[in-house]
Amino acid sequence: MRKEIEEILIDNMTDNGYKFWKAIEAKTPTVWHRPSSSTGKYHKKHDGSVQTVGEHTEEMVYACSKAMRSFNVFPKTPEADVLFLAVLCHDLFKFGIGDPLYKKHTEKKHDKIIGNTILANKDKFLKILNESQIRKLEEMTRYHSGRWSTDAPKNFDFKNYHPETLFVHLLDMLSTNNCLKLPWV
């Protein structure tokens, strides 16, 4: 990850939350350099190129740091950890589970995979978050694609979910549609 993004995480996450993120990052195959869209249809920049998963996530992290106060979420709190972990993890399995270097296409069910992974590792998340924060994190990642999420019911409506779930979805959509910018790029 870019130095500026690491600084945002350090400035906004608790020490335990940041260390937890670094442990997650170290244990999962890196996809930061892979394209956000394997077909080239989505995540296009102004020049027509497709942004990487890392670039996409960095835009979301930056925007999250600027807008999280609208949810009464403030730096160095467990609630900030939940938001940043959701943003950081939402596309962690964009190329599925296993070695992403050998997968040509993105995994359509990556939202379900990360949601299930959080639930399966609840005991680890309990070291820094409480049960309700873990449920919110799982929801935010599982439904980050909104009505297009793998597990979304046919009558999906954000009013039935935490407001932060809509927030992560909006950050994702804004980045996907080239509406978020990093000031240092």
N, C-alpha and C positions, 0 to 999 in steps of 0.2 A: 504494500500500500504506500501511497504517496506520503511524504513527510508531513505535509499540511493536514492530511486526514488523521494521521496518528496523533498530531497535536490537538486536534479537535476532540478526539476520543479521550485523551489524557485530561484535557480541560473540563470535559463534561461527564465522564463516567466516574463512578467511585473507583478507588484503587483496586478493590476486590473485583468489581465488575470488569475493569480493563484487563486485569490479570486473567480472569475467567475467559474473556474474549480471546486473549492471546493463546490460551490453552486450547480453545476450540479451533482456532486458526491453525495451530501446529498439528492438530490431530486429523484434520480433514484435507483431502486432496485439493490443491489450489486450482481455482478456476479463474482467478483474477485476469489472466492474460487471454482467456478464451472469448470469442465473440458472444455478445448477449443474445444474438439471433443467428442461429446456424443457417437459416435460409436467406438472410440478408433483407428480410421483409420488414423487420421491426428494429427499433433502437438506432435509427439512422441519424447521423450528424448532418449538419448543414451542407457538408461537401459530398454527402451520399455514402460515406463509409459507415460501417457499423461499429458502435462503441463496444468496448470490452466489458465483461462483467465487473471488473475493477473500476473502470471509468463510471459506469452506471451506478455502482454502489457508492462511490465517492461523491457523486452529485447528490445522492439521497442523504448521505451522512451530513454533508455541508448544509443542505436545506433543512434537515431535521434540527441541526444545532441552532438555526436561525428562527425556526417556527415552533419549537417545542413548548415555549412559554404559553402559547395559545391553549394548551391543555393543562396549564398550571404545573408543568413539569420543569424543574430547575436543575442546573448542573450539580453533579456530585451527590445525586440521590438514587436510590434503587429504581425509582420510576424512570429516571434518565437511562439507567442501565437497560431497563426493559425496552425502551424505544430504540436505543442504539443497537442492542442485540437483535431486535426484529429487523432493522434495516440491514445490519451486517450479515445476518443469517438468511434473509429471504431468498437469495439465489445461490446459497452455498452448495446446493446439490443441483444446480442448473444442468449439469451433465450427468446426473444420476449419482449412484453410489458406486464406488470403485475408482479406478484410475481414469480421470477425465481426459487424459491425453489420447486415449484410444477410442473415444466416442465421437462420432462425426456430428451427430445432431443433439440438440438440447432435449432434456427430459421433460415431457409435457406434465408429468405428475410431480415435478420438483417441489411444489407447494405442499403436497400431501406428505412427501418424504421428509421435509424439514419439520412439519407439524408432528408427525409420528416419531421422529428422532427426538424431539424435545420431550414428548411424553415418555418415551422409552428411557430417557436419561434424567428423569425428574429428580432422582436422588442427588445427582450432581448439581442440578440447577438450584436445589434447596439449600445449597451451601451459600448462595448469595441472594436468592429471592424467596419470597413466601409462596404458598400454594396459589393464591389468587393472581399474583404477578406471573407465575409460570403459566397458568391457564390463559392469561391475556397474551403473553408472548407466543404461546402455541397458536392461539386464534389469529394473531396479527400475521404470523408467517403462513399459516394454512390458508388464509383468505386474502393474501396480498394481491391476488389477481382478481379480486372482487367476484362478480358474477361468473367469471370465466375460471374460477378456482376449481380444481378437481373435485373437491368435496362440497361445493356450493349446491344447496338445494335449488330446485327449479324456481322457487319463489324467493330467491336470495334478495335480501334488503338490508342495507347497512344499519338501519334503525334497530335491528335485532342483535347488533354486535357492539363492542366497545368503540367509542369514537376514535381511539388511536388506531384501530384496524382500518378504518376509512382513511386516516392520515397516511399510513404506510402505503395503502393502495394508491392514494393520490400522488404521493412522492414517486412511486413506481411509474405511474402513468405519465406524469410530467417529465420524468427523465426519459422514458421510452419515446416520447413525442418531441424530444429535443427542446424542452421548455425550461430546463434547469441548467445553470451555468456555474462554473467554478471561477472565482475571480483571478486565480493565478494561472489559468490556462489560456 
